Amino acid sequence: MLSIRNQFPIFNQILSKGQPVTFLDTAASAQKPRSVIEREAEVAERFYANAYRGVYRFGALVDEELEASREAVRQFIGAASTEEIAFTAGATMSLNMIAHGWGNRHLQPGDEILLSVLEHHANFVPWQQVAQRTGAMLRFIPLTATGELDLSDPTLFNERTKVVTVTGMSNVLGTQPPLDELSRKTHDVGAVLVVDAAQSLPHGPVDVSATGIDFLAFSGHKVYGPTGVGAMYGRRELLEAMEPLLFGGHMIDQVHLDHSTWAAPPARFEAGTLPILQAIALRPAIELVQSLGAMAIHEHELALTQAAHAALAEIPGVTIYGPAPEQKGAIVSFTMQGAAAEDIAHLLDRKGVFVRHGHHCTMPLHNWLQVPATVRASFGVYNTLEDVERLADALRYVRERLKLD
Ligand SMILES: Cc1ncc(COP(=O)(O)O)c(C=O)c1O
C-alpha cells in the first residue's frame, strides 16, 4: 500500500516545523489521487459540454464518459443494470430521494421503519421526516454494549415492517451490520432494505445483487473521488414505482400545461445539469479501489486499526468506543479523560495530525454513548503505521500540554 500514497499529491508536502501530513479524517472525506484530479482537468480542457443534450462531438463524448462512469459504478456495487444507478450530489441526497420518493408514496400510518441509533443524520432525519408526514413509526434495533446490532428480539421484523434502513459501516464506531442476515430478515417480512454505504464502500466490497440490497446510497468524495457527486442505486421495480424528489430538465417524459410525466429511471432522478466533471472523474477513483482489491485494503486498514487500538490503550485516560478492530471498519473514536474533544483536535493539529471531533452527525448515537463528543481517527489506503505512531505521540503531547499526567 505504501506506493499508493505517492499517487495522492497532497502528501507531497511538508507542513510547518517539518511535519508530514498525518491525515486521519478519511471518514469525513478522502484525499484525491492524481488520476481523479487530472481526469476532471482533462475533461474541462479537452471536451467539456453539458450532458445528454448536445449531439455535437463534445456533447457526445461527455455522454459516453458519463455512461462509462455509470457502468463503473454498476460493476463496483454489483447492480444488474446501469438503469438502476442515478448520479446524485452524494449520499445525503440519495437517502433523501429514497426516503421521500419511496417512503412518502409507500408508507402508511402504523407501518414501521426499522433502523438504529448508529445512523448518520443523513440516514435518520429524512426517515424521521417521512414518519411524521405519513404516520409511520421509527423503530430502533437495540445495540449491544459494544455498539453492534442486537437482532435477538423476534418482534423486530414483523408484518408492519416496511423498510429497514441501516448504515453499511458506522461513521463513529466502525460497526458493520450483518447485511446478509438483515437482507434475509427484511425480505422474510416483505420489507425493503436500504443501505447507507457512504462509509462502507471505500473499505470493502458490496454486491447489491448477491446481498439483496434494494436501495443503496454513497458519496464519491469518501471513495477517493470528487465532491458533489454520488449515486443512488435502486432495484428497477422500486425505482419505477418511485416519485422523483427534484423536478425540472432531463427528468421528464411529457410536459403539458396541467400535468407532466416522468422519464424512465435513471433520468427520472437526474433533474437539471449533473455534476459532469465530478461524475466522470468518479470512474478513476473506483478503478483505483478496484485495482488495490478489497482484501488488500481490508488487511491494510485492519493492521492500522489494530495498531491504533494497541497504541491508544497505552495512553492513560483514553476510552475507545465500539467493537474490537477485527469486528469493525477502519475508524477509531475515543475520548480522553480530562480533555475536551475539541481541545484534543486542536492540539493534534499542532503536530500535523488531522482528526475530527464532535458528534460526527450522530447525536442519537452520542446520547447512547453518554458522551457529548468523541475524537475520531479514521484511516484510508494511504495511511501508514507511522501515522498511527504520530497519533499516539501527539496524544502524549496533549496530555503534557493539558497537564494531565
Ligand atoms: C454513514 C454516513 N452516511 C451518510 C453521510 C453523508 O455523506 P455526504 O455528506 O457525502 O452526503 C456520511 C458522511 O459523513 C456518513 O458518514
Ligand as a Chemical Component Dictionary entry (heavy atoms), coordinates in Angstrom:
data_LIG
# 
_chem_comp.id                   LIG 
_chem_comp.type                 NON-POLYMER 
_chem_comp.pdbx_formal_charge   0 
_chem_comp.three_letter_code    LIG 
# 
loop_
_chem_comp_atom.comp_id 
_chem_comp_atom.atom_id 
_chem_comp_atom.alt_atom_id 
_chem_comp_atom.type_symbol 
_chem_comp_atom.charge 
_chem_comp_atom.model_Cartn_x 
_chem_comp_atom.model_Cartn_y 
_chem_comp_atom.model_Cartn_z 
_chem_comp_atom.pdbx_ordinal 
LIG C1 C1 C 0 -22.515 6.947  7.354 1  
LIG C2 C2 C 0 -22.695 8.214  6.575 2  
LIG N1 N1 N 0 -23.812 8.394  5.867 3  
LIG C3 C3 C 0 -24.025 9.496  5.143 4  
LIG C4 C4 C 0 -23.119 10.507 5.119 5  
LIG C5 C5 C 0 -23.401 11.728 4.314 6  
LIG O1 O1 O 0 -22.499 11.836 3.271 7  
LIG P1 P1 P 0 -22.442 13.175 2.380 8  
LIG O2 O2 O 0 -22.185 14.289 3.333 9  
LIG O3 O3 O 0 -21.318 12.931 1.436 10 
LIG O4 O4 O 0 -23.761 13.286 1.693 11 
LIG C6 C6 C 0 -21.945 10.391 5.859 12 
LIG C7 C7 C 0 -20.947 11.479 5.895 13 
LIG O5 O5 O 0 -20.145 11.584 6.774 14 
LIG C8 C8 C 0 -21.723 9.211  6.607 15 
LIG O6 O6 O 0 -20.619 9.039  7.328 16 
# 
loop_
_chem_comp_bond.comp_id 
_chem_comp_bond.atom_id_1 
_chem_comp_bond.atom_id_2 
_chem_comp_bond.value_order 
_chem_comp_bond.pdbx_ordinal 
LIG C1 C2 SING 1  
LIG C2 N1 SING 2  
LIG C2 C8 DOUB 3  
LIG N1 C3 DOUB 4  
LIG C3 C4 SING 5  
LIG C4 C5 SING 6  
LIG C4 C6 DOUB 7  
LIG C5 O1 SING 8  
LIG O1 P1 SING 9  
LIG P1 O2 DOUB 10 
LIG P1 O3 SING 11 
LIG P1 O4 SING 12 
LIG C6 C7 SING 13 
LIG C6 C8 SING 14 
LIG C7 O5 DOUB 15 
LIG C8 O6 SING 16 
# 
